[in-house]
């Protein structure tokens, strides 16, 4: 179980509503909860549009990393859960562009197709792990 001094709040309203911590620091590592393409009103951005959802997720990921003083350069591992693995593969250029713009090497990654995500219009959810700076 996380301690409050390990938690980095990213979106207090969402975190409190679902009783989650979006980011937790532990032993030199930042663990980020699954991110979907939602806005502050908890509405899915880009229903049916994998590219739009991936871009929104990486925008959210970069904001979460920034709250911990990190960037995409510090991400070491990702797991993507998607309802359409073929669409995810066709849209990989969006993710690639985000890492390229950050001058970051791509992290270790796993992609898994699932039947459904928490938000019905969500096509992809991303879990990331980053290395904290000393």
PAPATOR-832123 format. One record per residue: residue number from 0; residue in one letter; x, y, z of N, C-alpha, C, CB in turn. Coordinates in Angstrom, 1 decimal, padded with zeros to 4 digits. Glycine has a CB too. Layout:
<margus>
(NUM; "a"; (X; Y; Z); (X; Y; Z); (X; Y; Z); (X; Y; Z))
...
</margus>
This chain:
<margus>
(0; "x"; (000.8; -001.2; 000.0); (000.0; 000.0; 000.0); (000.9; 001.2; 000.0); (-001.0; 000.0; 001.2))
(1; "x"; (000.5; 002.2; -000.8); (001.3; 003.5; -000.8); (001.1; 004.3; 000.4); (000.9; 004.3; -002.1))
(2; "x"; (002.1; 005.1; 000.7); (002.0; 006.1; 001.8); (001.7; 007.5; 001.1); (003.3; 006.2; 002.7))
(3; "x"; (001.0; 008.4; 001.9); (000.7; 009.7; 001.3); (001.9; 010.5; 000.9); (-000.1; 010.5; 002.3))
(4; "x"; (003.0; 010.3; 001.5); (004.2; 011.0; 001.1); (004.8; 010.5; -000.2); (005.3; 011.0; 002.2))
(5; "x"; (004.3; 009.4; -000.7); (004.8; 008.8; -002.0); (003.9; 009.3; -003.1); (004.8; 007.3; -001.9))
(6; "x"; (002.7; 009.8; -002.8); (001.7; 010.1; -003.9); (002.0; 011.4; -004.5); (000.3; 010.0; -003.3))
(7; "x"; (001.9; 011.5; -005.8); (001.9; 012.7; -006.6); (000.5; 012.9; -007.2); (003.0; 012.7; -007.7))
(8; "x"; (-000.2; 013.9; -006.8); (-001.5; 014.2; -007.3); (-001.4; 014.8; -008.7); (-002.4; 015.1; -006.3))
(9; "x"; (-002.2; 014.3; -009.6); (-002.2; 014.8; -011.0); (-003.5; 015.5; -011.3); (-001.9; 013.7; -012.0))
(10; "x"; (-004.6; 014.8; -011.0); (-005.9; 015.3; -011.2); (-006.8; 014.9; -010.0); (-006.6; 014.7; -012.5))
(11; "x"; (-006.8; 015.7; -009.0); (-007.4; 015.4; -007.7); (-008.8; 014.9; -007.8); (-007.3; 016.6; -006.8))
(12; "x"; (-009.6; 015.6; -008.7); (-011.0; 015.2; -008.8); (-011.2; 013.8; -009.3); (-011.7; 016.2; -009.8))
(13; "x"; (-010.4; 013.4; -010.3); (-010.5; 012.1; -010.9); (-010.0; 011.1; -009.8); (-009.7; 012.0; -012.2))
(14; "x"; (-008.9; 011.4; -009.2); (-008.3; 010.5; -008.2); (-009.2; 010.2; -007.0); (-006.9; 011.0; -007.8))
(15; "x"; (-009.8; 011.3; -006.6); (-010.7; 011.1; -005.4); (-012.0; 010.4; -005.8); (-011.0; 012.5; -004.8))
(16; "x"; (-012.5; 010.7; -007.0); (-013.7; 010.0; -007.4); (-013.6; 008.5; -007.5); (-014.2; 010.6; -008.7))
(17; "x"; (-012.4; 008.1; -008.0); (-012.2; 006.6; -008.2); (-011.3; 006.0; -007.2); (-011.6; 006.4; -009.6))
(18; "x"; (-010.9; 006.8; -006.1); (-010.1; 006.3; -005.0); (-008.8; 005.7; -005.6); (-010.8; 005.4; -004.2))
(19; "x"; (-008.0; 006.4; -006.4); (-006.8; 006.0; -006.9); (-005.7; 007.0; -006.7); (-006.9; 005.7; -008.4))
(20; "x"; (-004.5; 006.6; -006.9); (-003.4; 007.6; -006.9); (-002.8; 007.5; -008.4); (-002.2; 007.2; -005.9))
(21; "x"; (-002.8; 008.6; -009.0); (-002.3; 008.6; -010.4); (-000.8; 008.3; -010.5); (-002.6; 009.9; -011.1))
(22; "x"; (-000.1; 008.7; -009.5); (001.4; 008.5; -009.6); (001.9; 008.3; -008.2); (002.1; 009.7; -010.2))
(23; "x"; (002.7; 007.2; -008.0); (003.3; 006.9; -006.7); (004.8; 006.7; -006.9); (002.6; 005.6; -006.2))
(24; "x"; (005.6; 007.3; -006.1); (007.0; 007.2; -006.0); (007.4; 006.1; -005.0); (007.7; 008.5; -005.6))
(25; "x"; (008.3; 005.2; -005.5); (008.8; 004.2; -004.6); (010.2; 003.7; -005.0); (007.8; 003.0; -004.5))
(26; "x"; (011.1; 003.7; -004.2); (012.5; 003.1; -004.4); (013.1; 003.6; -005.8); (012.4; 001.6; -004.4))
(27; "x"; (013.0; 004.9; -006.1); (013.6; 005.4; -007.3); (012.8; 005.2; -008.5); (014.9; 004.7; -007.5))
(28; "x"; (011.5; 004.8; -008.4); (010.7; 004.5; -009.5); (009.4; 005.3; -009.4); (010.4; 003.0; -009.7))
(29; "x"; (008.8; 005.8; -010.5); (007.5; 006.4; -010.5); (006.6; 005.5; -011.2); (007.6; 007.8; -011.2))
(30; "x"; (005.5; 005.1; -010.5); (004.5; 004.2; -011.1); (003.3; 005.0; -011.4); (004.1; 003.0; -010.1))
(31; "x"; (002.9; 005.0; -012.7); (001.7; 005.7; -013.1); (000.5; 004.8; -013.4); (002.1; 006.6; -014.4))
(32; "x"; (-000.6; 005.2; -012.9); (-001.9; 004.5; -013.1); (-002.2; 004.5; -014.6); (-003.0; 005.0; -012.3))
(33; "x"; (-003.0; 003.6; -015.0); (-003.5; 003.6; -016.4); (-004.1; 004.9; -016.8); (-004.5; 002.4; -016.6))
(34; "x"; (-003.7; 005.4; -017.9); (-004.2; 006.7; -018.4); (-005.1; 006.4; -019.7); (-003.1; 007.7; -018.7))
(35; "x"; (-006.2; 007.0; -019.7); (-007.1; 006.9; -020.9); (-007.2; 008.4; -021.4); (-008.5; 006.3; -020.5))
(36; "x"; (-007.9; 008.5; -022.5); (-008.0; 009.8; -023.2); (-009.2; 010.5; -022.7); (-008.1; 009.6; -024.7))
(37; "x"; (-009.2; 010.9; -021.4); (-010.3; 011.6; -020.8); (-009.9; 013.1; -020.6); (-010.8; 011.0; -019.5))
(38; "x"; (-010.9; 013.9; -020.5); (-010.7; 015.3; -020.2); (-011.0; 015.6; -018.7); (-011.5; 016.3; -021.1))
(39; "x"; (-011.0; 016.8; -018.3); (-011.2; 017.1; -016.9); (-012.6; 016.8; -016.4); (-010.9; 018.5; -016.6))
(40; "x"; (-013.6; 016.7; -017.4); (-015.0; 016.4; -017.1); (-015.2; 014.9; -017.1); (-015.9; 017.1; -018.0))
(41; "x"; (-014.1; 014.1; -017.3); (-014.1; 012.6; -017.3); (-014.9; 012.1; -018.5); (-014.7; 012.1; -016.1))
(42; "x"; (-014.8; 012.9; -019.6); (-015.4; 012.5; -020.9); (-014.2; 012.0; -021.8); (-016.2; 013.6; -021.6))
(43; "x"; (-014.5; 010.9; -022.6); (-013.5; 010.4; -023.5); (-013.3; 011.4; -024.6); (-013.8; 009.0; -024.0))
(44; "x"; (-012.0; 011.7; -024.9); (-011.6; 012.6; -026.0); (-011.4; 011.7; -027.2); (-010.3; 013.4; -025.7))
(45; "x"; (-012.1; 012.1; -028.3); (-011.9; 011.4; -029.6); (-012.5; 010.0; -029.6); (-010.4; 011.2; -029.8))
(46; "x"; (-013.8; 009.8; -029.3); (-014.4; 008.5; -029.4); (-014.2; 008.0; -030.8); (-015.9; 008.6; -029.0))
(47; "x"; (-013.8; 006.7; -030.9); (-013.6; 006.1; -032.2); (-012.4; 006.5; -033.0); (-014.8; 006.4; -033.1))
(48; "x"; (-011.6; 007.4; -032.4); (-010.4; 007.9; -033.1); (-009.1; 007.5; -032.3); (-010.5; 009.5; -033.3))
(49; "x"; (-008.5; 006.5; -032.7); (-007.3; 005.9; -032.0); (-006.2; 007.0; -031.9); (-006.8; 004.7; -032.6))
(50; "x"; (-005.9; 007.7; -033.0); (-004.8; 008.7; -033.0); (-005.1; 009.8; -032.0); (-004.6; 009.2; -034.4))
(51; "x"; (-006.3; 010.3; -032.0); (-006.7; 011.4; -031.0); (-006.5; 010.9; -029.6); (-008.1; 011.9; -031.3))
(52; "x"; (-006.9; 009.7; -029.4); (-006.9; 009.1; -028.0); (-005.4; 008.9; -027.6); (-007.6; 007.8; -027.9))
(53; "x"; (-004.6; 008.4; -028.5); (-003.2; 008.3; -028.1); (-002.5; 009.6; -027.8); (-002.4; 007.6; -029.3))
(54; "x"; (-002.8; 010.6; -028.7); (-002.3; 011.9; -028.4); (-002.7; 012.5; -027.1); (-002.7; 012.9; -029.5))
(55; "x"; (-004.0; 012.3; -026.7); (-004.5; 012.8; -025.4); (-003.8; 012.1; -024.3); (-006.0; 012.6; -025.3))
(56; "x"; (-003.6; 010.8; -024.4); (-002.9; 010.0; -023.4); (-001.5; 010.5; -023.2); (-002.9; 008.5; -023.7))
(57; "x"; (-000.8; 010.8; -024.3); (000.6; 011.2; -024.1); (000.7; 012.7; -023.6); (001.3; 011.1; -025.5))
(58; "x"; (-000.3; 013.5; -023.9); (-000.4; 014.8; -023.3); (-000.6; 014.7; -021.8); (-001.5; 015.6; -023.9))
(59; "x"; (-001.5; 013.8; -021.4); (-001.7; 013.5; -019.9); (-000.4; 012.9; -019.3); (-002.9; 012.6; -019.7))
(60; "x"; (000.2; 012.0; -020.0); (001.4; 011.3; -019.4); (002.5; 012.4; -019.2); (001.9; 010.2; -020.4))
(61; "x"; (002.7; 013.2; -020.2); (003.7; 014.3; -020.0); (003.4; 015.2; -018.9); (003.9; 015.0; -021.3))
(62; "x"; (002.2; 015.6; -018.7); (001.8; 016.4; -017.6); (002.1; 015.7; -016.2); (000.3; 016.8; -017.7))
(63; "x"; (001.7; 014.4; -016.2); (002.0; 013.6; -015.0); (003.5; 013.5; -014.7); (001.4; 012.2; -015.1))
(64; "x"; (004.3; 013.3; -015.7); (005.7; 013.2; -015.5); (006.3; 014.6; -015.1); (006.4; 012.8; -016.8))
(65; "x"; (005.8; 015.6; -015.6); (006.3; 017.0; -015.3); (006.0; 017.2; -013.8); (005.6; 018.0; -016.1))
(66; "x"; (004.9; 016.8; -013.3); (004.5; 017.0; -011.9); (005.6; 016.3; -011.0); (003.1; 016.4; -011.6))
(67; "x"; (006.3; 015.3; -011.5); (007.3; 014.6; -010.7); (008.7; 015.1; -011.1); (007.2; 013.1; -010.9))
(68; "x"; (008.8; 016.2; -012.0); (010.1; 016.7; -012.5); (010.7; 015.8; -013.5); (011.0; 016.8; -011.3))
(69; "x"; (009.9; 015.0; -014.3); (010.4; 014.1; -015.3); (009.8; 014.4; -016.6); (010.0; 012.7; -014.9))
(70; "x"; (010.4; 013.7; -017.7); (009.9; 013.8; -019.0); (009.8; 012.4; -019.6); (010.8; 014.8; -019.9))
(71; "x"; (009.4; 012.3; -020.9); (009.4; 011.0; -021.5); (010.7; 010.4; -021.6); (008.9; 011.2; -023.0))
(72; "x"; (011.8; 011.1; -021.5); (013.2; 010.5; -021.4); (013.3; 009.5; -020.2); (014.2; 011.6; -021.3))
(73; "x"; (012.5; 009.8; -019.2); (012.6; 009.0; -018.0); (011.7; 007.8; -017.9); (012.3; 009.9; -016.8))
(74; "x"; (010.9; 007.6; -018.9); (010.0; 006.4; -019.0); (010.8; 005.2; -019.4); (008.8; 006.7; -020.0))
(75; "x"; (010.7; 004.2; -018.7); (011.4; 002.9; -018.9); (010.5; 001.8; -019.4); (012.2; 002.5; -017.7))
(76; "x"; (009.2; 001.9; -019.1); (008.4; 000.7; -019.5); (006.9; 001.2; -019.7); (008.4; -000.4; -018.4))
(77; "x"; (006.2; 000.7; -020.6); (004.8; 001.0; -020.9); (004.1; -000.4; -021.1); (004.6; 001.9; -022.1))
(78; "x"; (002.8; -000.4; -020.7); (001.9; -001.4; -021.1); (000.6; -000.7; -021.6); (001.6; -002.4; -019.9))
(79; "x"; (000.3; -001.1; -022.9); (-000.9; -000.5; -023.5); (-002.0; -001.6; -023.5); (-000.6; 000.1; -024.9))
(80; "x"; (-003.1; -001.2; -023.1); (-004.3; -002.1; -023.2); (-005.2; -001.5; -024.2); (-005.0; -002.3; -021.8))
(81; "x"; (-005.6; -002.2; -025.2); (-006.4; -001.7; -026.2); (-007.6; -002.6; -026.6); (-005.6; -001.4; -027.4))
(82; "x"; (-008.6; -002.0; -027.1); (-009.8; -002.8; -027.6); (-009.6; -003.1; -029.1); (-011.1; -002.1; -027.4))
(83; "x"; (-008.5; -002.6; -029.7); (-008.3; -002.8; -031.2); (-006.8; -002.8; -031.4); (-009.0; -001.8; -032.0))
(84; "x"; (-006.2; -003.9; -031.3); (-004.7; -004.0; -031.5); (-004.2; -003.5; -032.9); (-004.2; -005.4; -031.2))
(85; "x"; (-005.0; -003.8; -033.9); (-004.6; -003.4; -035.3); (-004.7; -001.9; -035.4); (-005.6; -004.0; -036.3))
(86; "x"; (-005.7; -001.3; -034.8); (-005.7; 000.2; -034.9); (-004.6; 000.8; -034.1); (-007.1; 000.7; -034.3))
(87; "x"; (-004.3; 000.2; -032.9); (-003.2; 000.7; -032.1); (-001.9; 000.6; -033.0); (-003.0; -000.1; -030.9))
(88; "x"; (-001.6; -000.5; -033.6); (-000.4; -000.6; -034.5); (-000.4; 000.4; -035.6); (-000.4; -002.0; -035.1))
(89; "x"; (-001.6; 000.7; -036.2); (-001.6; 001.7; -037.3); (-001.4; 003.1; -036.8); (-003.0; 001.6; -038.0))
(90; "x"; (-001.6; 003.3; -035.5); (-001.5; 004.7; -034.9); (-000.2; 004.8; -034.1); (-002.7; 004.9; -034.0))
(91; "x"; (000.7; 003.9; -034.2); (001.9; 003.9; -033.4); (002.7; 005.2; -033.7); (002.7; 002.7; -033.6))
(92; "x"; (002.6; 005.7; -034.9); (003.4; 006.9; -035.3); (003.1; 008.1; -034.3); (003.0; 007.3; -036.7))
(93; "x"; (001.9; 008.2; -033.7); (001.6; 009.2; -032.8); (002.5; 009.1; -031.6); (000.1; 009.2; -032.4))
(94; "x"; (002.6; 007.9; -031.0); (003.5; 007.6; -029.9); (004.9; 007.9; -030.3); (003.3; 006.2; -029.4))
(95; "x"; (005.3; 007.4; -031.4); (006.7; 007.5; -031.9); (007.1; 009.0; -032.0); (006.9; 006.9; -033.2))
(96; "x"; (006.2; 009.8; -032.5); (006.4; 011.3; -032.6); (006.6; 011.9; -031.2); (005.2; 012.0; -033.3))
(97; "x"; (005.8; 011.5; -030.2); (005.9; 012.1; -028.9); (007.3; 011.8; -028.3); (004.9; 011.5; -028.0))
(98; "x"; (007.8; 010.6; -028.5); (009.1; 010.2; -028.0); (010.2; 010.9; -028.8); (009.3; 008.7; -028.0))
(99; "x"; (010.0; 011.0; -030.0); (011.0; 011.7; -030.9); (011.1; 013.2; -030.5); (010.6; 011.6; -032.4))
(100; "x"; (010.0; 013.8; -030.3); (010.0; 015.3; -030.0); (010.6; 015.5; -028.6); (008.6; 015.8; -029.9))
(101; "x"; (010.6; 014.5; -027.7); (011.2; 014.6; -026.4); (012.7; 014.2; -026.4); (010.4; 013.7; -025.4))
(102; "x"; (013.1; 013.8; -027.6); (014.5; 013.2; -027.8); (014.7; 012.1; -026.8); (015.5; 014.4; -027.5))
(103; "x"; (013.7; 011.2; -026.7); (013.8; 010.1; -025.8); (013.8; 008.8; -026.6); (012.6; 010.1; -024.9))
(104; "x"; (014.6; 007.8; -026.1); (014.6; 006.5; -026.7); (013.2; 005.8; -026.3); (015.8; 005.6; -026.1))
(105; "x"; (012.7; 005.0; -027.2); (011.5; 004.3; -026.8); (011.7; 003.3; -025.6); (010.9; 003.5; -028.0))
(106; "x"; (010.7; 003.3; -024.7); (010.9; 002.4; -023.6); (010.5; 000.9; -023.9); (010.0; 002.8; -022.4))
(107; "x"; (010.7; 000.0; -023.0); (010.2; -001.3; -023.2); (008.7; -001.2; -023.2); (010.7; -002.3; -022.0))
(108; "x"; (008.0; -002.0; -024.0); (006.6; -001.9; -024.2); (005.9; -003.2; -024.4); (006.3; -000.9; -025.4))
(109; "x"; (004.7; -003.3; -023.9); (003.9; -004.5; -024.2); (002.5; -003.9; -024.6); (003.8; -005.4; -022.9))
(110; "x"; (001.8; -004.5; -025.5); (000.5; -004.1; -025.9); (-000.4; -005.4; -025.8); (000.5; -003.5; -027.4))
(111; "x"; (-001.6; -005.2; -025.2); (-002.5; -006.3; -025.0); (-003.9; -005.9; -025.5); (-002.5; -006.7; -023.5))
(112; "x"; (-004.5; -006.8; -026.2); (-005.9; -006.5; -026.6); (-006.8; -007.0; -025.6); (-006.2; -007.1; -028.0))
(113; "x"; (-007.8; -006.2; -025.2); (-008.8; -006.6; -024.2); (-010.2; -006.3; -024.8); (-008.6; -005.7; -022.9))
(114; "x"; (-011.2; -006.9; -024.2); (-012.6; -006.8; -024.7); (-013.2; -005.4; -024.4); (-013.4; -007.9; -024.2))
(115; "x"; (-012.8; -004.8; -023.3); (-013.4; -003.5; -022.9); (-012.5; -002.8; -021.9); (-014.8; -003.8; -022.2))
(116; "x"; (-012.6; -001.5; -021.8); (-011.9; -000.7; -020.8); (-012.9; 000.0; -019.9); (-011.0; 000.4; -021.5))
(117; "x"; (-012.5; 000.6; -018.9); (-013.4; 001.2; -017.9); (-014.3; 002.2; -018.5); (-012.6; 001.9; -016.8))
(118; "x"; (-013.8; 003.1; -019.3); (-014.7; 004.1; -020.0); (-015.1; 003.4; -021.3); (-013.9; 005.5; -020.2))
(119; "x"; (-016.4; 003.3; -021.6); (-016.8; 002.5; -022.8); (-016.3; 003.0; -024.1); (-018.3; 002.5; -022.8))
(120; "x"; (-016.1; 004.3; -024.3); (-015.6; 004.9; -025.5); (-014.0; 004.9; -025.6); (-016.1; 006.3; -025.7))
(121; "x"; (-013.4; 004.5; -024.6); (-011.9; 004.4; -024.6); (-011.4; 003.3; -025.4); (-011.3; 004.3; -023.1))
(122; "x"; (-010.5; 003.5; -026.3); (-009.9; 002.5; -027.2); (-008.6; 002.0; -026.6); (-009.7; 003.1; -028.6))
(123; "x"; (-007.9; 002.8; -025.8); (-006.6; 002.4; -025.3); (-006.4; 003.0; -023.9); (-005.5; 002.9; -026.2))
(124; "x"; (-005.7; 002.3; -023.1); (-005.3; 002.7; -021.7); (-003.8; 002.4; -021.6); (-006.1; 002.1; -020.6))
(125; "x"; (-003.0; 003.4; -021.0); (-001.6; 003.2; -021.0); (-001.1; 003.3; -019.5); (-000.9; 004.3; -021.8))
(126; "x"; (-000.3; 002.3; -019.1); (000.3; 002.2; -017.8); (001.8; 002.4; -018.1); (000.0; 000.8; -017.1))
(127; "x"; (002.4; 003.3; -017.3); (003.8; 003.6; -017.5); (004.6; 003.6; -016.2); (004.0; 005.0; -018.2))
(128; "x"; (005.9; 003.3; -016.4); (006.8; 003.3; -015.2); (008.0; 004.2; -015.6); (007.3; 001.9; -014.8))
(129; "x"; (008.4; 005.1; -014.7); (009.6; 006.0; -015.0); (010.6; 005.9; -013.9); (009.1; 007.4; -015.2))
(130; "x"; (011.8; 006.2; -014.3); (012.9; 006.3; -013.3); (013.0; 007.7; -012.7); (014.2; 005.8; -013.9))
(131; "x"; (013.0; 007.8; -011.4); (013.1; 009.1; -010.8); (014.6; 009.5; -010.8); (012.6; 009.0; -009.3))
(132; "x"; (014.7; 010.8; -010.9); (016.1; 011.4; -010.9); (016.6; 011.5; -009.4); (016.1; 012.8; -011.5))
(133; "x"; (017.9; 011.3; -009.3); (018.4; 011.3; -007.9); (018.5; 012.7; -007.4); (019.8; 010.7; -007.9))
</margus>
